[in-house]
Amino acid sequence: MSDEQKIALVTGASRGIGKAIASHLAATGTYVAGTATSQAGADAIKEQLGDGGTGLVMQLRDDDAIASALEVLEAQAGVPTILVNNAGVTRDNLLMRMSPEEWEEVIDTNLTGAYRVTRACLRGMLKARWGRIVNIGSVVARMGNPGQGNYVASKAAIEGFSRSLALEVASRNITVNTIAPGFIDTDMTDELTEEQTQTMLDRIPLRRVGRVNEVAAAVAFFCSDEAAYITAQTLEVNGGLYAI
Ligand SMILES: NC(=O)c1ccc[n+]([C@@H]2O[C@H](COP(=O)([O-])OP(=O)(O)OC[C@H]3O[C@@H](n4cnc5c(N)ncnc54)[C@H](OP(=O)(O)O)[C@@H]3O)[C@@H](O)[C@H]2O)c1
């Protein structure tokens, strides 16, 4: 990598939306470190990115794992000034049946995980007096979704987190925004039944599911120099599914 090249950390880059974000950012000339929870996942990311980046093992539920992954990245390439908090999980259940473990895993991964990684990366951005943080929310944060109380709470919270952090760090030239995808074709949505998928499609004005590249392009815009005057915002990438 060259001295002027920016470094981006993309969590959950082994598949789905995160994989597309990593490729898209690498194609814009950014050096990308994509994370996975396993060594095999990290190796696959490294292979996919080639000279454009690397793969890291990072477990978002573990502060020490985050610190060691960042140490590896710093030694290999440098400090990231672009962070995309993409990794996320669902553990759906109606609230009356939702176990404390199902609640905890989703909040701890999607929300507290983003807090952990952001906090760990912020010092480097403050020092550089430049930064881009993009958090991946969801359309359900505003819409609500039965059976997803834990997930929806985590995604609504990440938007509030983004806005507050944006105000804290704006004077240092660091922007913080949220991308809220609608129904995107990935492993996460593959878990839905045919009936659930059809019900969702009937509600989407553009009459199709979204593609991972369409989310990645929106993320790349927020990470670019051209988006320097946009912060504390949420951009919905949802085919018109829910308008506010
Ligand atoms: N798909 C949609 O329709 C949709 C809609 C709205 C919002 N979103 C949001 O978009 C983001 C990506 O979704 P996706 O559909 O691309 O998901 P996905 O295909 O299920 O991939 C999830 C990614 O998160 C990583 N991950 C899971 N648990 C982790 C943990 N504890 N620590 C670190 N990494 C972890 C996974 O790593 P491993 O491969 O190692 O497990 C994987 O890379 C999520 O935040 C999701 O909530 C998705």
The ligand as an SDF file (V2000), in Angstrom:
LIG
                    3D

 48 52  0  0  0  0  0  0  0  0999 V2000
  -29.5960   -8.7080    4.6250 N   0  0  0  0  0  0  0  0  0  0  0  0
  -30.4940   -7.7670    4.8360 C   0  0  0  0  0  0  0  0  0  0  0  0
  -31.5650   -7.7670    4.2230 O   0  0  0  0  0  0  0  0  0  0  0  0
  -30.2340   -6.6680    5.8030 C   0  0  0  0  0  0  0  0  0  0  0  0
  -31.1990   -5.6690    5.9530 C   0  0  0  0  0  0  0  0  0  0  0  0
  -30.9640   -4.6120    6.8340 C   0  0  0  0  0  0  0  0  0  0  0  0
  -29.8130   -4.5590    7.5530 C   0  0  0  0  0  0  0  0  0  0  0  0
  -28.8720   -5.5630    7.4190 N   0  0  0  0  0  0  0  0  0  0  0  0
  -27.6660   -5.4350    8.2230 C   0  0  0  0  0  0  0  0  0  0  0  0
  -26.5390   -5.4710    7.3690 O   0  0  0  0  0  0  0  0  0  0  0  0
  -25.4310   -6.0590    8.0270 C   0  0  0  0  0  0  0  0  0  0  0  0
  -24.8920   -7.2410    7.2080 C   0  0  0  0  0  0  0  0  0  0  0  0
  -25.9510   -8.1420    6.9900 O   0  0  0  0  0  0  0  0  0  0  0  0
  -25.7970   -9.4250    6.0570 P   0  0  0  0  0  0  0  0  0  0  0  0
  -27.1510   -9.7930    5.6470 O   0  0  0  0  0  0  0  0  0  0  0  0
  -24.7330   -9.1750    5.0580 O   0  0  0  0  0  0  0  0  0  0  0  0
  -25.2930  -10.4950    7.1600 O   0  0  0  0  0  0  0  0  0  0  0  0
  -24.6690  -11.9610    6.9760 P   0  0  0  0  0  0  0  0  0  0  0  0
  -24.6050  -12.3440    5.5520 O   0  0  0  0  0  0  0  0  0  0  0  0
  -25.3960  -12.8150    7.9500 O   0  0  0  0  0  0  0  0  0  0  0  0
  -23.1530  -11.7340    7.5060 O   0  0  0  0  0  0  0  0  0  0  0  0
  -22.9290  -11.3530    8.8370 C   0  0  0  0  0  0  0  0  0  0  0  0
  -21.4860  -10.9570    9.0320 C   0  0  0  0  0  0  0  0  0  0  0  0
  -21.2970  -10.5670   10.4140 O   0  0  0  0  0  0  0  0  0  0  0  0
  -20.2320  -11.3490   10.9780 C   0  0  0  0  0  0  0  0  0  0  0  0
  -20.4980  -11.6060   12.3940 N   0  0  0  0  0  0  0  0  0  0  0  0
  -21.5720  -12.2290   12.9390 C   0  0  0  0  0  0  0  0  0  0  0  0
  -21.4480  -12.2910   14.2840 N   0  0  0  0  0  0  0  0  0  0  0  0
  -20.2710  -11.7020   14.5870 C   0  0  0  0  0  0  0  0  0  0  0  0
  -19.5700  -11.4630   15.8100 C   0  0  0  0  0  0  0  0  0  0  0  0
  -20.0580  -11.8440   17.0060 N   0  0  0  0  0  0  0  0  0  0  0  0
  -18.3710  -10.8440   15.7620 N   0  0  0  0  0  0  0  0  0  0  0  0
  -17.8510  -10.4540   14.5700 C   0  0  0  0  0  0  0  0  0  0  0  0
  -18.4580  -10.6250   13.3880 N   0  0  0  0  0  0  0  0  0  0  0  0
  -19.6610  -11.2560   13.3970 C   0  0  0  0  0  0  0  0  0  0  0  0
  -20.2180  -12.6320   10.1730 C   0  0  0  0  0  0  0  0  0  0  0  0
  -18.9310  -13.2420   10.2890 O   0  0  0  0  0  0  0  0  0  0  0  0
  -18.7470  -14.8470   10.0580 P   0  0  0  0  0  0  0  0  0  0  0  0
  -18.9230  -15.0870    8.5790 O   0  0  0  0  0  0  0  0  0  0  0  0
  -17.3790  -15.1110   10.5260 O   0  0  0  0  0  0  0  0  0  0  0  0
  -19.8120  -15.4990   10.8750 O   0  0  0  0  0  0  0  0  0  0  0  0
  -20.5230  -12.1040    8.7720 C   0  0  0  0  0  0  0  0  0  0  0  0
  -19.3520  -11.5960    8.1690 O   0  0  0  0  0  0  0  0  0  0  0  0
  -25.9530   -6.4860    9.4140 C   0  0  0  0  0  0  0  0  0  0  0  0
  -25.6630   -5.4720   10.3590 O   0  0  0  0  0  0  0  0  0  0  0  0
  -27.4440   -6.5800    9.2010 C   0  0  0  0  0  0  0  0  0  0  0  0
  -28.1530   -6.3980   10.3980 O   0  0  0  0  0  0  0  0  0  0  0  0
  -29.0660   -6.6130    6.5720 C   0  0  0  0  0  0  0  0  0  0  0  0
  1  2  1  0
  2  3  2  0
  2  4  1  0
  4  5  1  0
  4 48  2  0
  5  6  2  0
  6  7  1  0
  7  8  2  0
  8  9  1  0
  8 48  1  0
  9 10  1  0
  9 46  1  0
 10 11  1  0
 11 12  1  0
 11 44  1  0
 12 13  1  0
 13 14  1  0
 14 15  2  0
 14 16  1  0
 14 17  1  0
 17 18  1  0
 18 19  2  0
 18 20  1  0
 18 21  1  0
 21 22  1  0
 22 23  1  0
 23 24  1  0
 23 42  1  0
 24 25  1  0
 25 26  1  0
 25 36  1  0
 26 27  1  0
 26 35  1  0
 27 28  2  0
 28 29  1  0
 29 30  1  0
 29 35  2  0
 30 31  1  0
 30 32  2  0
 32 33  1  0
 33 34  2  0
 34 35  1  0
 36 37  1  0
 36 42  1  0
 37 38  1  0
 38 39  2  0
 38 40  1  0
 38 41  1  0
 42 43  1  0
 44 45  1  0
 44 46  1  0
 46 47  1  0
M  CHG  2   8   1  16  -1
M  END
$$$$
